[in-house]
Amino acid sequence: MGKILIVDDQYGIRILLNEIFQREGYETFQAANGVQALAIVEKETPDLVILDMKIPGMDGLEILRRVKKMNESIQVIIMTAYGELDMIHEAIQLGAITHFAKPFDIDEIRAAVRKELPLSAK
């Protein structure tokens, strides 16, 4: 079973993604900020992080840098409600595998997650 960490300061988005991926059989964790996210990465070593780029305190780029420093093999998908191409470009250079603009298409995020973390046959 793959482990997914959802990092977003918006409670509703965290809950939505959490429910969707739990139903699909993934083990999920949630963080509302960078400090929580890094503590979960250290303790649980998720396979994939779904990361919002605009989080108060520690922004998504800094979280991404630290996650990759802790464990280069963790895959990261970024989300942003802002069309900041420079930030997206930098995130991809830092190792993010893809990005989604908010509001996102849930089926597209599910497909991206399944591509990186295929569910094993039950």
MMTF fields as JSON, N, C-alpha, C and O atoms, coordinates in Angstrom:
{
  "mmtfVersion": "1.0.0",
  "mmtfProducer": "UNKNOWN",
  "numBonds": 487,
  "numAtoms": 488,
  "numGroups": 122,
  "numChains": 1,
  "numModels": 1,
  "chainsPerModel": [1],
  "groupsPerChain": [122],
  "chainIdList": ["A"],
  "bondAtomList": [4, 2, 8, 6, 12, 10, 16, 14, 20, 18, 24, 22, 28, 26, 32, 30, 36, 34, 40, 38, 44, 42, 48, 46, 52, 50, 56, 54, 60, 58, 64, 62, 68, 66, 72, 70, 76, 74, 80, 78, 84, 82, 88, 86, 92, 90, 96, 94, 100, 98, 104, 102, 108, 106, 112, 110, 116, 114, 120, 118, 124, 122, 128, 126, 132, 130, 136, 134, 140, 138, 144, 142, 148, 146, 152, 150, 156, 154, 160, 158, 164, 162, 168, 166, 172, 170, 176, 174, 180, 178, 184, 182, 188, 186, 192, 190, 196, 194, 200, 198, 204, 202, 208, 206, 212, 210, 216, 214, 220, 218, 224, 222, 228, 226, 232, 230, 236, 234, 240, 238, 244, 242, 248, 246, 252, 250, 256, 254, 260, 258, 264, 262, 268, 266, 272, 270, 276, 274, 280, 278, 284, 282, 288, 286, 292, 290, 296, 294, 300, 298, 304, 302, 308, 306, 312, 310, 316, 314, 320, 318, 324, 322, 328, 326, 332, 330, 336, 334, 340, 338, 344, 342, 348, 346, 352, 350, 356, 354, 360, 358, 364, 362, 368, 366, 372, 370, 376, 374, 380, 378, 384, 382, 388, 386, 392, 390, 396, 394, 400, 398, 404, 402, 408, 406, 412, 410, 416, 414, 420, 418, 424, 422, 428, 426, 432, 430, 436, 434, 440, 438, 444, 442, 448, 446, 452, 450, 456, 454, 460, 458, 464, 462, 468, 466, 472, 470, 476, 474, 480, 478, 484, 482],
  "bondOrderList": [1, 1, 1, 1, 1, 1, 1, 1, 1, 1, 1, 1, 1, 1, 1, 1, 1, 1, 1, 1, 1, 1, 1, 1, 1, 1, 1, 1, 1, 1, 1, 1, 1, 1, 1, 1, 1, 1, 1, 1, 1, 1, 1, 1, 1, 1, 1, 1, 1, 1, 1, 1, 1, 1, 1, 1, 1, 1, 1, 1, 1, 1, 1, 1, 1, 1, 1, 1, 1, 1, 1, 1, 1, 1, 1, 1, 1, 1, 1, 1, 1, 1, 1, 1, 1, 1, 1, 1, 1, 1, 1, 1, 1, 1, 1, 1, 1, 1, 1, 1, 1, 1, 1, 1, 1, 1, 1, 1, 1, 1, 1, 1, 1, 1, 1, 1, 1, 1, 1, 1, 1],
  "groupList": [{"groupName": "MET", "atomNameList": ["N", "CA", "C", "O"], "elementList": ["N", "C", "C", "O"], "formalChargeList": [0, 0, 0, 0], "bondAtomList": [1, 0, 2, 1, 3, 2], "bondOrderList": [1, 1, 2], "singleLetterCode": "M", "chemCompType": "L-PEPTIDE LINKING"}, {"groupName": "GLY", "atomNameList": ["N", "CA", "C", "O"], "elementList": ["N", "C", "C", "O"], "formalChargeList": [0, 0, 0, 0], "bondAtomList": [1, 0, 2, 1, 3, 2], "bondOrderList": [1, 1, 2], "singleLetterCode": "G", "chemCompType": "PEPTIDE LINKING"}, {"groupName": "LYS", "atomNameList": ["N", "CA", "C", "O"], "elementList": ["N", "C", "C", "O"], "formalChargeList": [0, 0, 0, 0], "bondAtomList": [1, 0, 2, 1, 3, 2], "bondOrderList": [1, 1, 2], "singleLetterCode": "K", "chemCompType": "L-PEPTIDE LINKING"}, {"groupName": "ILE", "atomNameList": ["N", "CA", "C", "O"], "elementList": ["N", "C", "C", "O"], "formalChargeList": [0, 0, 0, 0], "bondAtomList": [1, 0, 2, 1, 3, 2], "bondOrderList": [1, 1, 2], "singleLetterCode": "I", "chemCompType": "L-PEPTIDE LINKING"}, {"groupName": "LEU", "atomNameList": ["N", "CA", "C", "O"], "elementList": ["N", "C", "C", "O"], "formalChargeList": [0, 0, 0, 0], "bondAtomList": [1, 0, 2, 1, 3, 2], "bondOrderList": [1, 1, 2], "singleLetterCode": "L", "chemCompType": "L-PEPTIDE LINKING"}, {"groupName": "VAL", "atomNameList": ["N", "CA", "C", "O"], "elementList": ["N", "C", "C", "O"], "formalChargeList": [0, 0, 0, 0], "bondAtomList": [1, 0, 2, 1, 3, 2], "bondOrderList": [1, 1, 2], "singleLetterCode": "V", "chemCompType": "L-PEPTIDE LINKING"}, {"groupName": "ASP", "atomNameList": ["N", "CA", "C", "O"], "elementList": ["N", "C", "C", "O"], "formalChargeList": [0, 0, 0, 0], "bondAtomList": [1, 0, 2, 1, 3, 2], "bondOrderList": [1, 1, 2], "singleLetterCode": "D", "chemCompType": "L-PEPTIDE LINKING"}, {"groupName": "GLN", "atomNameList": ["N", "CA", "C", "O"], "elementList": ["N", "C", "C", "O"], "formalChargeList": [0, 0, 0, 0], "bondAtomList": [1, 0, 2, 1, 3, 2], "bondOrderList": [1, 1, 2], "singleLetterCode": "Q", "chemCompType": "L-PEPTIDE LINKING"}, {"groupName": "TYR", "atomNameList": ["N", "CA", "C", "O"], "elementList": ["N", "C", "C", "O"], "formalChargeList": [0, 0, 0, 0], "bondAtomList": [1, 0, 2, 1, 3, 2], "bondOrderList": [1, 1, 2], "singleLetterCode": "Y", "chemCompType": "L-PEPTIDE LINKING"}, {"groupName": "ARG", "atomNameList": ["N", "CA", "C", "O"], "elementList": ["N", "C", "C", "O"], "formalChargeList": [0, 0, 0, 0], "bondAtomList": [1, 0, 2, 1, 3, 2], "bondOrderList": [1, 1, 2], "singleLetterCode": "R", "chemCompType": "L-PEPTIDE LINKING"}, {"groupName": "ASN", "atomNameList": ["N", "CA", "C", "O"], "elementList": ["N", "C", "C", "O"], "formalChargeList": [0, 0, 0, 0], "bondAtomList": [1, 0, 2, 1, 3, 2], "bondOrderList": [1, 1, 2], "singleLetterCode": "N", "chemCompType": "L-PEPTIDE LINKING"}, {"groupName": "GLU", "atomNameList": ["N", "CA", "C", "O"], "elementList": ["N", "C", "C", "O"], "formalChargeList": [0, 0, 0, 0], "bondAtomList": [1, 0, 2, 1, 3, 2], "bondOrderList": [1, 1, 2], "singleLetterCode": "E", "chemCompType": "L-PEPTIDE LINKING"}, {"groupName": "PHE", "atomNameList": ["N", "CA", "C", "O"], "elementList": ["N", "C", "C", "O"], "formalChargeList": [0, 0, 0, 0], "bondAtomList": [1, 0, 2, 1, 3, 2], "bondOrderList": [1, 1, 2], "singleLetterCode": "F", "chemCompType": "L-PEPTIDE LINKING"}, {"groupName": "THR", "atomNameList": ["N", "CA", "C", "O"], "elementList": ["N", "C", "C", "O"], "formalChargeList": [0, 0, 0, 0], "bondAtomList": [1, 0, 2, 1, 3, 2], "bondOrderList": [1, 1, 2], "singleLetterCode": "T", "chemCompType": "L-PEPTIDE LINKING"}, {"groupName": "ALA", "atomNameList": ["N", "CA", "C", "O"], "elementList": ["N", "C", "C", "O"], "formalChargeList": [0, 0, 0, 0], "bondAtomList": [1, 0, 2, 1, 3, 2], "bondOrderList": [1, 1, 2], "singleLetterCode": "A", "chemCompType": "L-PEPTIDE LINKING"}, {"groupName": "PRO", "atomNameList": ["N", "CA", "C", "O"], "elementList": ["N", "C", "C", "O"], "formalChargeList": [0, 0, 0, 0], "bondAtomList": [1, 0, 2, 1, 3, 2], "bondOrderList": [1, 1, 2], "singleLetterCode": "P", "chemCompType": "L-PEPTIDE LINKING"}, {"groupName": "SER", "atomNameList": ["N", "CA", "C", "O"], "elementList": ["N", "C", "C", "O"], "formalChargeList": [0, 0, 0, 0], "bondAtomList": [1, 0, 2, 1, 3, 2], "bondOrderList": [1, 1, 2], "singleLetterCode": "S", "chemCompType": "L-PEPTIDE LINKING"}, {"groupName": "HIS", "atomNameList": ["N", "CA", "C", "O"], "elementList": ["N", "C", "C", "O"], "formalChargeList": [0, 0, 0, 0], "bondAtomList": [1, 0, 2, 1, 3, 2], "bondOrderList": [1, 1, 2], "singleLetterCode": "H", "chemCompType": "L-PEPTIDE LINKING"}],
  "groupTypeList": [0, 1, 2, 3, 4, 3, 5, 6, 6, 7, 8, 1, 3, 9, 3, 4, 4, 10, 11, 3, 12, 7, 9, 11, 1, 8, 11, 13, 12, 7, 14, 14, 10, 1, 5, 7, 14, 4, 14, 3, 5, 11, 2, 11, 13, 15, 6, 4, 5, 3, 4, 6, 0, 2, 3, 15, 1, 0, 6, 1, 4, 11, 3, 4, 9, 9, 5, 2, 2, 0, 10, 11, 16, 3, 7, 5, 3, 3, 0, 13, 14, 8, 1, 11, 4, 6, 0, 3, 17, 11, 14, 3, 7, 4, 1, 14, 3, 13, 17, 12, 14, 2, 15, 12, 6, 3, 6, 11, 3, 9, 14, 14, 5, 9, 2, 11, 4, 15, 4, 16, 14, 2],
  "groupIdList": [1, 2, 3, 4, 5, 6, 7, 8, 9, 10, 11, 12, 13, 14, 15, 16, 17, 18, 19, 20, 21, 22, 23, 24, 25, 26, 27, 28, 29, 30, 31, 32, 33, 34, 35, 36, 37, 38, 39, 40, 41, 42, 43, 44, 45, 46, 47, 48, 49, 50, 51, 52, 53, 54, 55, 56, 57, 58, 59, 60, 61, 62, 63, 64, 65, 66, 67, 68, 69, 70, 71, 72, 73, 74, 75, 76, 77, 78, 79, 80, 81, 82, 83, 84, 85, 86, 87, 88, 89, 90, 91, 92, 93, 94, 95, 96, 97, 98, 99, 100, 101, 102, 103, 104, 105, 106, 107, 108, 109, 110, 111, 112, 113, 114, 115, 116, 117, 118, 119, 120, 121, 122],
  "secStructList": [7, 7, 3, 3, 3, 3, 3, 7, 1, 7, 2, 2, 2, 2, 2, 2, 2, 2, 2, 2, 2, 2, 2, 6, 6, 7, 3, 3, 3, 3, 3, 1, 1, 2, 2, 2, 2, 2, 2, 2, 2, 2, 2, 2, 7, 7, 1, 3, 3, 3, 3, 3, 1, 7, 7, 1, 1, 1, 7, 2, 2, 2, 2, 2, 2, 2, 2, 2, 2, 2, 7, 6, 6, 7, 3, 3, 3, 3, 3, 3, 1, 1, 7, 7, 2, 2, 2, 2, 2, 2, 2, 2, 2, 6, 6, 7, 7, 3, 3, 3, 3, 1, 1, 7, 7, 2, 2, 2, 2, 2, 2, 2, 2, 2, 2, 2, 1, 7, 7, 7, 7, 7],
  "xCoordList": [0.845, 0.0, 0.884, 1.788, 0.635, 1.411, 0.979, -0.176, 1.935, 1.668, 1.674, 2.6, 0.626, 0.488, 0.34, -0.473, 1.132, 1.014, 0.375, 0.854, -0.707, -1.418, -1.101, -1.405, -0.481, -0.073, -0.808, -0.541, -1.732, -2.502, -3.071, -3.536, -3.038, -3.592, -5.115, -5.744, -5.712, -7.173, -7.722, -7.504, -8.428, -8.957, -9.79, -9.633, -10.668, -11.565, -10.82, -11.218, -9.759, -8.978, -8.27, -8.229, -7.707, -7.044, -8.021, -7.702, -9.211, -10.203, -10.658, -10.76, -10.927, -11.36, -10.321, -10.65, -9.077, -8.033, -7.791, -7.57, -7.834, -7.647, -8.697, -8.36, -9.964, -11.041, -10.913, -11.094, -10.606, -10.485, -9.381, -9.583, -8.217, -7.096, -7.194, -6.684, -7.832, -8.078, -9.014, -8.787, -10.074, -11.024, -10.346, -10.751, -9.317, -8.615, -7.589, -6.986, -7.392, -6.504, -5.149, -4.296, -4.939, -3.67, -3.732, -4.803, -2.578, -2.47, -2.187, -1.255, -2.979, -2.843, -2.52, -2.858, -1.855, -1.511, -1.828, -1.826, -2.102, -2.431, -1.572, -1.236, -1.222, -0.499, -1.034, -1.293, -1.197, -1.701, -0.572, -0.81, 0.669, 1.79, 3.091, 3.112, 4.158, 5.446, 6.019, 6.6, 5.866, 6.402, 5.742, 6.42, 4.409, 3.692, 4.116, 4.338, 4.227, 4.585, 5.941, 6.085, 6.933, 8.278, 8.336, 9.086, 7.562, 7.514, 6.922, 7.396, 5.9, 5.294, 6.259, 6.372, 6.953, 7.936, 8.997, 9.382, 9.467, 10.509, 10.002, 10.72, 8.776, 8.24, 7.682, 7.908, 6.967, 6.204, 6.828, 6.471, 7.742, 8.366, 7.324, 7.267, 6.507, 5.512, 6.196, 7.338, 5.474, 5.982, 5.758, 6.515, 4.699, 4.315, 3.731, 3.023, 4.037, 3.496, 2.713, 3.219, 1.487, 0.694, 0.801, 0.311, 1.442, 1.894, 1.36, 1.599, 0.632, 0.203, 1.408, 2.198, 1.551, 2.715, 2.543, 3.534, 1.315, 1.074, 0.557, -0.647, 1.477, 1.139, 1.772, 2.95, 1.014, 1.605, 2.789, 2.81, 3.743, 4.93, 6.013, 6.762, 6.096, 7.082, 6.389, 5.455, 6.834, 6.139, 6.454, 7.338, 5.708, 5.832, 7.219, 7.676, 7.895, 9.248, 10.202, 11.019, 10.101, 10.975, 10.631, 11.526, 9.35, 8.946, 9.487, 10.037, 9.335, 9.837, 11.342, 11.812, 12.098, 13.559, 13.895, 14.751, 13.209, 13.504, 13.086, 13.789, 11.941, 11.495, 12.526, 12.919, 12.964, 13.931, 15.279, 15.986, 15.635, 16.883, 16.776, 17.747, 15.589, 15.364, 15.341, 15.88, 14.705, 14.583, 14.306, 13.182, 15.33, 15.24, 14.205, 13.681, 13.905, 13.005, 11.522, 10.679, 11.194, 9.79, 9.353, 9.99, 8.261, 7.716, 6.832, 6.154, 6.847, 6.064, 5.25, 5.775, 3.958, 3.041, 2.676, 2.272, 2.813, 2.495, 1.153, 0.714, 0.516, -0.742, -0.604, 0.043, -1.212, -1.248, -2.493, -2.949, -3.031, -4.176, -3.689, -4.482, -2.413, -1.826, -1.068, -0.418, -1.151, -0.465, 0.969, 1.398, 1.699, 3.082, 4.027, 4.491, 4.294, 5.103, 6.514, 7.085, 7.095, 8.451, 8.494, 9.427, 7.486, 7.431, 7.262, 7.923, 6.384, 6.168, 7.452, 7.846, 8.1, 9.355, 10.415, 11.098, 10.551, 11.534, 11.192, 12.084, 9.917, 9.499, 9.85, 10.303, 9.64, 9.988, 11.504, 11.967, 12.271, 13.731, 14.17, 15.176, 13.429, 13.759, 13.321, 13.648, 12.584, 12.228, 10.75, 10.395, 9.865, 8.434, 8.169, 8.769, 7.278, 7.043, 5.989, 6.023, 5.056, 4.042, 3.353, 3.609, 2.48, 1.756, 0.313, -0.015, -0.542, -1.952, -2.349, -1.929, -3.169, -3.705, -5.02, -5.806, -5.248, -6.531, -7.474, -7.022, -8.737, -9.349, -8.873, -8.75, -8.613, -8.055, -9.145, -10.227, -8.821, -9.696, -9.267, -8.145, -10.142, -9.789, -9.352, -8.467, -9.961, -9.574, -8.145, -7.442, -7.72, -6.34, -5.346, -4.297, -5.661, -4.765, -4.747, -3.687, -5.902, -5.939, -5.09, -4.365, -5.174, -4.377, -2.885, -2.093, -2.497, -1.081, -0.573, 0.548, -1.398, -1.01, -0.893, 0.083, -1.876, -1.837, -0.619, -0.044, -0.235, 0.946, 2.192, 3.024, 2.319, 3.502, 3.398, 4.406, 2.182, 1.955, 0.842, -0.269, 1.123, 0.075, -0.391, 0.415, -1.682, -2.222, -1.944, -2.209, -1.422, -1.14, -2.448, -3.438, -2.428, -3.625, -3.969, -3.09, -5.244, -5.681, -6.033, -6.422],
  "yCoordList": [-1.186, 0.0, 1.24, 1.356, 2.164, 3.391, 4.389, 4.418, 5.204, 6.244, 7.608, 7.946, 8.384, 9.717, 10.747, 10.585, 11.799, 12.952, 14.095, 14.473, 14.643, 15.77, 17.006, 17.058, 18.01, 19.229, 20.411, 20.794, 20.981, 22.132, 22.839, 22.188, 24.166, 24.904, 24.98, 25.407, 24.576, 24.575, 23.217, 22.195, 23.235, 22.021, 21.199, 19.981, 21.861, 21.154, 20.373, 19.262, 20.94, 20.243, 19.04, 17.967, 19.223, 18.085, 16.936, 15.783, 17.251, 16.215, 15.527, 14.301, 16.297, 15.734, 14.751, 13.61, 15.192, 14.324, 13.123, 12.009, 13.357, 12.273, 11.178, 9.996, 11.575, 10.598, 9.844, 8.628, 10.555, 9.922, 8.871, 7.747, 9.242, 8.304, 7.184, 6.09, 7.427, 6.329, 5.301, 4.097, 5.771, 4.86, 4.002, 2.864, 4.55, 3.804, 2.833, 2.053, 2.879, 1.913, 2.432, 1.655, 3.728, 4.31, 4.645, 4.911, 4.629, 5.127, 6.62, 7.018, 7.444, 8.891, 9.594, 9.132, 10.725, 11.61, 13.021, 13.308, 13.907, 15.293, 16.25, 15.987, 17.367, 18.435, 19.771, 19.953, 20.711, 22.038, 23.041, 24.15, 22.653, 23.578, 22.793, 21.565, 23.524, 22.898, 22.13, 21.061, 22.655, 21.986, 20.614, 19.612, 20.587, 19.311, 18.366, 17.178, 18.9, 18.07, 17.405, 16.205, 18.174, 17.624, 16.607, 15.634, 16.812, 15.836, 14.515, 13.442, 14.59, 13.373, 12.685, 11.459, 13.465, 12.878, 12.124, 11.016, 12.716, 12.086, 10.802, 9.804, 10.824, 9.682, 8.585, 7.402, 8.954, 7.989, 7.654, 6.64, 8.478, 8.309, 7.997, 6.875, 8.989, 8.748, 8.488, 8.89, 7.813, 7.565, 8.773, 9.021, 9.524, 10.645, 11.762, 11.502, 13.001, 14.172, 14.991, 15.303, 15.335, 16.286, 17.595, 17.708, 18.584, 19.778, 21.065, 21.356, 21.83, 23.166, 24.099, 24.011, 24.978, 25.863, 27.099, 27.688, 27.5, 28.714, 28.345, 28.197, 28.202, 27.861, 28.917, 29.235, 29.462, 30.45, 29.86, 28.675, 30.698, 30.26, 29.782, 30.587, 28.496, 27.884, 27.601, 26.801, 28.246, 28.046, 26.676, 25.957, 26.342, 25.037, 24.737, 23.597, 25.742, 25.506, 25.084, 24.182, 25.73, 25.367, 23.968, 23.19, 23.657, 22.31, 21.284, 20.262, 21.549, 20.648, 20.428, 19.292, 21.519, 21.4, 20.48, 19.603, 20.696, 19.922, 18.463, 17.566, 18.227, 16.844, 16.099, 14.982, 16.719, 16.072, 15.876, 14.907, 16.79, 16.64, 15.47, 14.746, 15.292, 14.202, 12.847, 11.863, 12.808, 11.546, 11.855, 12.186, 11.745, 12.078, 11.23, 11.662, 10.035, 9.133, 9.473, 8.931, 10.357, 10.751, 11.575, 12.567, 11.146, 11.857, 13.004, 12.874, 14.119, 15.285, 15.814, 16.061, 15.978, 16.623, 17.958, 18.009, 19.041, 20.353, 20.865, 20.533, 21.692, 22.354, 23.836, 24.216, 24.655, 26.077, 26.71, 26.326, 27.671, 28.425, 29.631, 30.389, 29.783, 30.953, 30.541, 29.495, 31.361, 31.058, 31.54, 32.24, 31.182, 31.646, 30.667, 29.695, 30.954, 30.045, 29.888, 28.801, 30.952, 30.843, 29.853, 29.059, 29.904, 28.998, 27.551, 26.647, 27.338, 25.995, 25.476, 24.333, 26.313, 25.925, 25.546, 24.533, 26.351, 26.054, 24.752, 23.962, 24.528, 23.298, 22.065, 21.051, 22.159, 21.041, 20.823, 19.683, 21.91, 21.783, 21.147, 20.438, 21.391, 20.827, 19.369, 18.71, 18.868, 17.456, 17.125, 15.948, 18.129, 17.828, 17.12, 17.462, 16.141, 15.357, 15.967, 15.758, 16.718, 17.383, 18.441, 18.543, 19.226, 20.258, 20.346, 19.972, 20.852, 21.063, 22.434, 22.868, 23.116, 24.411, 24.175, 23.306, 24.95, 24.91, 25.882, 26.954, 25.58, 24.31, 23.205, 23.422, 22.041, 20.945, 19.946, 19.913, 19.14, 18.047, 16.826, 16.341, 16.332, 15.244, 14.002, 13.276, 13.748, 12.568, 12.683, 11.679, 13.889, 14.086, 13.84, 13.234, 14.297, 14.05, 12.56, 12.005, 11.915, 10.467, 9.716, 8.789, 10.108, 9.445, 9.656, 8.728, 10.867, 11.156, 10.342, 9.833, 10.221, 9.437, 7.965, 7.309, 7.445, 6.031, 5.726, 4.641, 6.677, 6.482, 6.298, 5.437, 7.098, 7.044, 5.958, 5.372, 5.69, 4.703, 3.754, 3.84, 2.848, 1.916, 1.088, 0.651, 0.88, 0.031, -1.424, -1.846, -2.172, -3.584, -4.357, -3.967, -5.441, -6.273, -6.843, -7.278, -6.832, -7.319, -8.78, -9.366],
  "zCoordList": [0.0, 0.0, 0.0, 0.828, -0.916, -0.978, 0.078, 0.502, 0.49, 1.49, 0.812, 0.075, 1.072, 0.487, 1.602, 2.512, 1.514, 2.412, 1.637, 0.568, 2.178, 1.567, 2.4, 3.592, 1.756, 2.455, 1.835, 0.695, 2.595, 2.122, 3.34, 4.275, 3.335, 4.469, 4.413, 5.381, 3.303, 3.18, 3.628, 2.978, 4.738, 5.351, 4.372, 4.288, 3.637, 2.717, 1.644, 1.293, 1.13, 0.108, 0.712, 0.109, 1.916, 2.583, 2.791, 2.502, 3.292, 3.579, 2.295, 2.253, 1.258, -0.02, -0.562, -0.885, -0.66, -1.198, -0.287, -0.761, 1.01, 1.97, 1.755, 1.672, 1.666, 1.494, 0.176, 0.134, -0.886, -2.205, -2.203, -2.663, -1.683, -1.756, -0.727, -0.968, 0.405, 1.348, 0.741, 0.868, 0.077, -0.568, -1.626, -1.866, -2.255, -3.291, -2.712, -3.448, -1.404, -0.784, -0.353, 0.077, -0.461, -0.022, 1.468, 2.013, 2.109, 3.477, 3.354, 2.655, 4.024, 3.85, 5.159, 6.249, 5.004, 6.112, 5.656, 4.459, 6.615, 6.289, 7.094, 8.249, 6.466, 7.15, 6.661, 5.472, 7.6, 7.266, 7.051, 6.574, 7.405, 7.264, 7.089, 7.177, 6.842, 6.576, 7.749, 7.563, 8.952, 10.137, 10.307, 10.531, 10.196, 10.298, 9.178, 9.41, 7.965, 6.809, 7.005, 6.77, 7.432, 7.594, 8.721, 8.636, 9.768, 10.859, 10.36, 10.735, 9.524, 8.969, 8.01, 8.016, 7.19, 6.266, 7.053, 6.679, 8.134, 8.942, 9.601, 9.646, 10.11, 10.857, 9.953, 10.21, 8.91, 8.108, 6.747, 6.147, 6.257, 4.943, 3.857, 3.353, 3.502, 2.452, 1.109, 0.884, 0.236, -1.117, -2.01, -2.948, -1.701, -2.544, -1.677, -0.704, -2.042, -1.354, -2.37, -3.448, -2.026, -2.808, -2.043, -0.919, -2.656, -1.942, -2.553, -3.725, -1.745, -2.157, -2.077, -1.137, -3.042, -3.079, -2.209, -1.778, -1.944, -1.158, 0.231, 0.444, 1.154, 2.532, 3.435, 3.273, 4.379, 5.289, 6.062, 6.393, 6.331, 7.073, 6.128, 5.575, 5.945, 5.054, 3.723, 3.672, 2.648, 1.374, 0.772, 1.237, -0.267, -0.899, -1.435, -1.36, -1.975, -2.492, -1.382, -1.571, -0.233, 0.887, 1.409, 1.738, 1.482, 1.907, 0.922, 1.33, -0.368, -1.411, -1.267, -1.315, -1.09, -0.907, 0.268, 0.162, 1.379, 2.599, 2.465, 2.929, 1.83, 1.616, 0.777, 1.115, -0.319, -1.207, -0.515, -0.793, 0.382, 1.136, 2.117, 2.338, 2.701, 3.649, 2.944, 3.451, 1.761, 1.032, -0.438, -0.814, -1.249, -2.68, -3.422, -4.449, -2.917, -3.652, -3.472, -4.187, -2.536, -2.355, -3.57, -3.926, -4.194, -5.341, -4.84, -3.821, -5.56, -5.142, -6.317, -7.403, -6.071, -7.01, -6.385, -5.224, -7.143, -6.589, -7.107, -8.208, -6.263, -6.617, -6.297, -5.32, -7.118, -6.814, -7.406, -8.483, -6.7, -7.203, -8.004, -8.562, -8.046, -8.68, -9.927, -9.949, -10.964, -12.214, -12.201, -13.119, -11.193, -11.056, -11.739, -11.142, -13.003, -13.81, -13.279, -13.371, -12.723, -12.183, -11.019, -10.909, -10.158, -9.015, -9.487, -8.975, -10.454, -10.994, -11.627, -11.397, -12.42, -13.068, -12.035, -12.187, -10.993, -9.95, -9.228, -8.919, -8.961, -8.287, -9.133, -8.602, -10.428, -11.321, -11.301, -11.274, -11.313, -11.24, -9.925, -9.89, -8.844, -7.532, -7.398, -6.411, -8.384, -8.35, -8.335, -8.281, -8.381, -8.464, -9.793, -10.812, -9.781, -10.993, -11.913, -13.126, -11.336, -12.142, -11.284, -10.084, -11.91, -11.162, -11.638, -12.764, -10.745, -11.042, -10.545, -9.472, -11.342, -10.931, -10.192, -10.568, -9.147, -8.449, -9.142, -9.544, -9.304, -8.942, -9.892, -11.098, -9.344, -10.124, -10.507, -9.921, -11.503, -11.914, -11.098, -11.252, -10.241, -9.336, -10.106, -9.652, -11.266, -12.046, -12.571, -12.685, -12.887, -13.352, -12.219, -12.439, -11.021, -9.883, -9.547, -9.261, -9.578, -9.329, -10.344, -9.983, -11.602, -12.642, -12.402, -12.569, -12.012, -11.741, -10.559, -10.586, -9.519, -8.35, -8.721, -8.358, -9.438, -9.84, -10.71, -10.626, -11.536, -12.394, -11.529, -11.813, -10.487, -9.619, -8.556, -8.162, -8.092, -7.026, -7.435, -6.91, -8.368, -8.777, -7.588, -6.767, -7.507, -6.445, -6.812, -7.938, -5.88, -6.147, -6.182, -5.564, -6.906, -7.016, -5.639, -4.896, -5.318, -4.004, -4.068, -3.057]
}
